[in-house]
Amino acid sequence: MLLTTNGKLKMINKIGFSSYQLAGVSDVLVNAWQMYFYTTFCSASIVTVTLMITIGKLIGAALTPVVGYISDNLYKTRYGKRFGRRKGILLIGIPLKIITFPLYWIPNMPIAYYASIIIITSFINPLLAVPQATFAAEMSENPVERAELIGFNQIGAAIAGISSSLIIIKLFDVFGQNNAGTFFIAAIIYDVISLIAFTCFYLSVYERPVNESNVKVVRGKKSIKNGFLGIINDFASTIKIRSYRLYLCMYLSEQMFRSLAGTINTYFIVFVLLLNPKSVSISTSVGFVFGIMFLTFYIWLTAKKTGTFTYRIGGFATILVLVCFMCLGIIRPTNTNIFLVILTVALNFGKTGLVNAAQFLFTFMPDIDEMITGKRREGAYAGVNTFLDVIFSTVEVLIIGLILQAAGFLKGAKAQPQITVHALLILYTVVPIILVIIGIISSYKLNLTVKSHIILEEEVNRLKSGGLKEDATEEIKIIVKDLTGFNYDDCWGNNNLLKYEHENRVQINKQG
């Protein structure tokens, strides 16, 4: 640990926090090339590939609420007391991730082998994704510091994208872009980078101390059934909170748009724009470089305005660029590659705003939850977030595969039928525009601002210190109602949101 929970965040903690995204160079390779690799070099149909990916993601999705629940309660165990409820999970996930990733890319193996690796990996990914999502809220209560952490997180993702693209371009030059072994060599290189980055991340992040002063636990009989019911209740309770439901509409719209673009980006460039695969990495690299510059602007904007305002700026920009991409795919001018780079840069301006806003707003959801339950449940929200993200993106990938198959997609072909090209064009432009519009509409309904958050936090701290609920002002009651969806008198544990815990005699000490 490089810093205790007292005092301001140091720069080394912010940089270290972003290292998780640097470790994501491996995920960049998967997102950009997995479907292409299996359909081109492994003689797999696109339906088979999407089915394998779908099964793997569904397994991972089912595990994320479980990991979130375990993480929130790990402090009760000897292992959790020693290694932490978040970092204890990371200690298990990181080695497994490093060991299994290169196995994705061993060429000339049977389809059953690749399916097995995808399923094994689906058990590992939640062990990393869920704890990581909790640390911005764990490490600071300050909105500005949280905005900086989210900004550094995105910078790390951008650097990972640039590095991944540049490495694969160089490997294409050396070993050939039509050589399956090129991807295995890339996987080994990315795996080493990931190991170093994961280590830096682990050493740089820390958890806030568990404060059980508000909760009196009367231990009951432990059983698999009780644990399962607790996980189900954890999941269901988060969805009942108004701000989180609106946030999910924004987050899932943004995530599904980016997942869709990432899944078919290579196909769009190769089969719609008729450019070579190398153009994928070049345009991606340039886009990420400019994305870092755009991020500086969004960090300032989010801290000055609100996350919802940033989301709308990014959303409207994204819609405009996608319309331009549609025109590019229809017209296909002689200098298409130049327009591709320009539009990729512009699209990154929109994407950066959407992602920055969504990640920033997420850090406040456990704070709103605490006003209702009197508990800190970062793990529950990280688990639900990841679960819903995976479910929606998985269904999306499956639908993409079915649509392309129905449109006559030809595996291993250098060109596709015109109807397939049209399907790719619509999937890459029209569908994302609809998704972003849904997110923008939701952002207008979410009234979470820096000011309202400060007022909420002050009220939580007042109640923690023994303040009476009867002393709350009318302004506080209105803000609490708007953010939580609960009447003020029904907050701070005076509800059955955590119904299962109440039934197991876990009672919150109510003030007033």
N, C-alpha and C positions, 0 to 999 in steps of 0.2 A: 504494500500500500504506500503510495507516494504522498498522501495527504489525509489528515483526519477529517472528520465531518465538521470540525469547527473552523470557521474562517472562510475566506473567499477561495474560489477555485483557482488553482495555479495553471499556468499555460501548459505545463507538462501533462496535467490531467486532461485538459481539453484535447490536446494532440493525441494522447493515449486513448481517449474515448473514441476518437475517429479511427483508430487502428483496426477496430472491428470491421469497418467498411473496407479498409485496405485489404483485410483478409478475404474480402468478398471478390477478389479477382477470380477465384474459382467459380463463384456463382455467376459472374459475368460470362465466363466461358460456357457454362451450362445454358444460361438464358439465351445467348446469342447463337449457339451452334449445336445444341443437343438434338433437336429435331432434324436439322440438316445432316448431322453426322450419322444418325441412325437410318434415315431414309436414303442417304447417298452411299454409305459405305457398309451398311449392315444388312442390306436387302430387306428392310422392314417396310411394310406399307405404312402410310401416314395414320391409318386407323389403329394399327398395332402399336405404333409409337405413342399416340395420344392416349390409348388405353393403359399402357404401362405407366406413363407419367401420371395419369388420372388416379390409378390405384395407389401409387406411391404418395401422391399429395393428399389423398383422402385419409390414408393411414396417419400421415404427419399431422393433418388437421385434427383428427380424433385425439391425438396425444397432447396437443398444445394446451387445452384446458387442464389436463392432468398434470402436466409439468408446471403450469401456473399455480395450481392448488398446492402441489408439493412444495414449490418454492416459497409460497407465502407461509407455509407451516413448517418448513425445514428447521427453523430456529428451535423447535421443540426437541430436536434430536441431538445426540452427542456429535454426530458428523456436522450438522448445521451450526452448532455452537462453535465448532473449531474452524470451519472453513467459510461459513456464511450461508445464508439462505439463497442468495443469487450466485455467488462465486463458487459455492459448493457444487451447483449444477454445471457450471462452466468447466470445472475440473474433470468432469466425466465426459462432457461433450467434445471438448477440443481435441484430445488424443484420438477419439473415434473418428472425427471428421477428417483429420490429417491422414489417418491410415486408409480410409475407404475411398477418398476422392479420386486418386489415380486409376482405381479399378473401373471407373466409368468408361475410360477411354482406351482400354486394351482392344486392339482391332481383331477382327476375324473370329470373334466368339459367337456362340449360338445366341439366339434371341432370349432364351430362358436365362442365360447368364446376365444379360443387361437388365432384364426384368428383376432379377434377384438383387442386383446392386442398387437399383432404384428403390426397391422396397426397404432394403437395409438402411440406406441413407435417410429414408423418410422417418425412421426411428431416431436418427441422430440429430437432424436439423432442429427440432424443437428444443433440444437441450442447449442450443446456442441462441436461437432467435428469441425465446421467451425471456431468459434473464437479461439479455442485452436491451430489450425494450423497456426494462424497468429503471435503468441506471440514470437517465436524465432527471427523472423525478426523485430518485434516491439521493443523488449527489447534491442537489440544490433546491431550495424553495423559491429562489429569486428568479422572476420571469426573464430578466435580462441575461442571467447566467444560463438559464435553460435555453434561451434563444441562441446563445453562443455555442452551447453544446450541440444543439441541433445543426447549427451552421457548420461546425467542424465535422460533424457526422456526415453531412452532405459533401463537404470537401474531400473527405476520405473516400466516399463513394465515387466521386468524380475522378480522383487520382487512380482509383482501382480500375475504373472504366478506361482511362487513358492508357494505363500500363498494360492492361489486358489486350487492348486493341493493338498497341505498338508491338508487343511481343508476338502476337499471332501474325501480324504483317511480316515481321522479320522472319519468322519461322516459315511462312508461306514462300518467301523469297529463297530461303535456303533449301527447304525440303519439298516444296511444291504444295499448292493448294488442293490438289487432287490426291493427296497421299494421306491415308488414314493415320499413319504413324506420326504425322505432324501434330495431331491433336493429343496423342499420348505424351509426346515430348513437352508440349505446352502444359499439360496437366502436372507433370513433375515439377516444372519451373514454378507454376502457380502455387503448388502445394508447399514448397519451401517458403515462398513469400507469405503464405497464409500462416504458417507456423510461427514465423517471426512476429507478424502483426498480431496474432491472437495472444502471444506472450506479452507484448507491450500493452494490449488492451487489459488483460487480466491484472497486470501490475499497476495500472493507472486508475482503475475504477474502485469505488467503495460503496458501502451500503449505509443508510442511516440506521442508528440503533433502534431495535425493536422497543416500542413503548406500549406496554400492556397495562398501563395505569387505568385505562378506560374499560378494560375487559377482565372480568373475573371468570376464570375457566374452572369448571367442575368436571374433572375427567370422568368420562364414561367408558363403556366397553368398546374396545377397538375391534373393527371387523372390516372386511372388504366391502360389505354392503354399506356400512356407515361412511366409509371413504368415498365410495361411488356417489352416494346421495349428496355428500358435501360438495363434490365436483360439479354435479348437475345444478345444485343450488347456487354455487358460485357463478356459474355461467348465466343462469336465468336472471339472477339479481342485477347484473350489470346492465342488461338490456332494458330494465325498467327505469333507468335514469334518463331523463329527457335530453340533457346535453350530449350524453354518450350516443343516443340513437341518432341525433342530428349529425354528430361527428362521424359516426359510421357511414352515413350516406355520403359524406364528403370523402372520407378515407377510402371506402371501397370503390367509389367512382374513379378516384385518382389511381388506385392500385390496379383496377381492372383495365383502365386505359393503358397504363404502362406495361402491364402484363401482356395485353393484346399486341401492343406495338413491338415489344421484345420478342414475342413468340414468332411473329410473321415478318419481322423486319428484314431478315435475310431473303426470304421469299419475295417480299415486295421489291427489294432492290434488284434482285437477280431476274425475276420473271415479269415484273410489271415495268420497271424502269430499264430493263435489259442491260444492266451493268454487271461487271464481273464481281465475284465474291470479295475480292480485295477492297472494293469500294465500301463494303459494309464497315470494315475496320477503320478505314481512313475517315469516313464521315463521322463515325462514332467518336474517334479520337478528337477530331476538331471540335465536335459538339461538346465533349466533356471539358476541353480546355476553356472554352467560352463559358461553360456552365459554372466554373469556379469564380469567374469574374461576376457573373450574374448573381451568384450566391452572396457576394459581399453586399450588393444592393438589397437583396431580400432580407438579410440579417438585420440591416438597418431599418428597413421598412416594417418588418414584423415587430421589432422592439418599439418603434415609434407609434405605429398604428395598432392593428390587431391581426391575429392569425387569419381571421375570416376575410379581412380586406386583402391581405396578401394572396389568399386562395383565389379570390375573384380576379385579381390582376393576372395571375398565372393562368387562370381558366380562360379568360377572354383572349389572351395572347395565343393560347394553345388552339382554340377554335379557329382563329384567323389563319394560323400556319397550316392546320390540317386542310382547310379549304384550298390553300395554295398547293399543298401536296396532291390533292385531288386533281387540280388543273395540270400539274406536272405529269401525273400518271396518264392523263388523257392525251395531252399534247405531245409529250416526249420530244423536246427540242434536241438539236444536235449536241448541245453542250449541257446535257442533262446532269452529268456528274458535278458540274459547277453549281447548278441550282440545288442539287442534292445536299451539298455541303452547306450552302447558305441557309436552306430551309431546316437542316438538322440543327444548325446553330440557333436559329430562331425558335425552333421547337423546344430546345433545351431551356430557353428563357421561360417559356410557359411551364414546362415540367418542373423546373427548379422552384418556381413559386408555389406550385401545387404541393410538392413534396415537403418543402420547408414549412408551409402552413399546417399541413396535416400532422407532421411529426411534432411541431411546436404545440398544437392544440391537444395532442394526446397526453402530454406531460401533466395537464391540469385535470384530467379525468379522475385519477385517484384522490386528488384534493377535494373535488366535488363529492365523490363517494364517501370520503371521511366525514363530511358534514352530515350525511345520512346515517352512516353505520357506526361512526366513532372508531373505525379501524383503517389501517393502511393495507391496501389490496392491489399494489402494483402488479403482482404476479397474475392475479385474476384477470386484470385488464389486458396485460400482455398476452396471456393465453387466449382470451376471447378474440382479441384483435387478430392474432396470427391464425386462429382457427377459421374465422370468417373470411379472412383474406385468402387463405388456402382453398377453402370450399368454393368461394366465388370464382377465383382464378382457375381452379381445376375444372369446374363446370364449363368455364369459358374456353379453356384449351380443348376440352372434349367436343364442345360444339363447333369450334374452329375445325378440328379434324374431320368431323362428320360433314360439315359444309363443304370443305375442300374435296373430300372424297366424292360427295354427291356432284360436285362441280367438275369432276373428271381429273383430279390431280394425278399426275404420273410420277411414280417414285423413280428416282435416279435419272430423270430426264433433264436435258439441257434447256428445254423450253416447255411451256405448258399450253393447253388449249385456251382459246380466247375466253371461253366462259369461266375458266379458272382464274384467268388474269382479272376479269371483271369482279369476281368474288373477292380476290385479294385486295383490289382497290377499295371496294366497299368496306371490307373488314378493317382496313388500315386507316380509313378517313371518316366515313359516315358513322360507324358504330362508336368510335372514340368521342366524336362530337356530341353524340347523344349522352354518353356517360358523363362527360364534363359538364354539360348543361344541368344534369341532375345534381351534381355536386355544388354548382354555383347556387342553384335554388335553395339547397339546404343551408348554405353558408349565410344566407340572408335571415334565416330563422334562428341561428345560433348566436345568442347575445353574450358570448364569453369574451370579455375584454380584460386588459391588464388591471384596470380599476376595479371591476367587479370581482376579479380573482383576489386582489389584495383585501377587499372588504370581507370576502368569504374566509380567507385565511386568518384574518384578525378575529373573526367570530369563532372559528374553530379553536384558536389558541386561548381565547377568553373562556370558552367552555371547558377546555382542558385544565385551566387554572382554577376552576371551581365557580365560574360565573353562572348566574341564573339565567335560564331561558326567558323568564319573564322580563328581563332587562333589555332584551333585544329591541332595536329600533324598527320602525316601520320600513325604512329603506332596506335594512338587512333582510327582513321577512320577504320583501318583494323580490330581491335578488336571489335569495335561496329558492323561492318558489319557481322562478324563471329558469334557474340553472338545473335544479334537481327534478322538478316536476312534482315535488312533495311540498305540502304545507309546512311551514316552519315548525309548528308544534309536533309534527310527525317525524321530525329529524332527530339527529343525535341519539339514535338507537330506539326511539319511540315508535317503532314500526316492526313489521315482520319481514323486512327485505331479506334478512338472513334467517329465514324461517327454520331451516334445518338446524342451525346452531341454537336457536331458541329452544327447539324441541330437545336438544341435547344439553340443556341447562347452561348455555353460554350466554350470560346476561351482560348487557352494557350498563354501566353505572350512569344513569341519566342525571343531568343537572337540572334542578327545579322539579 
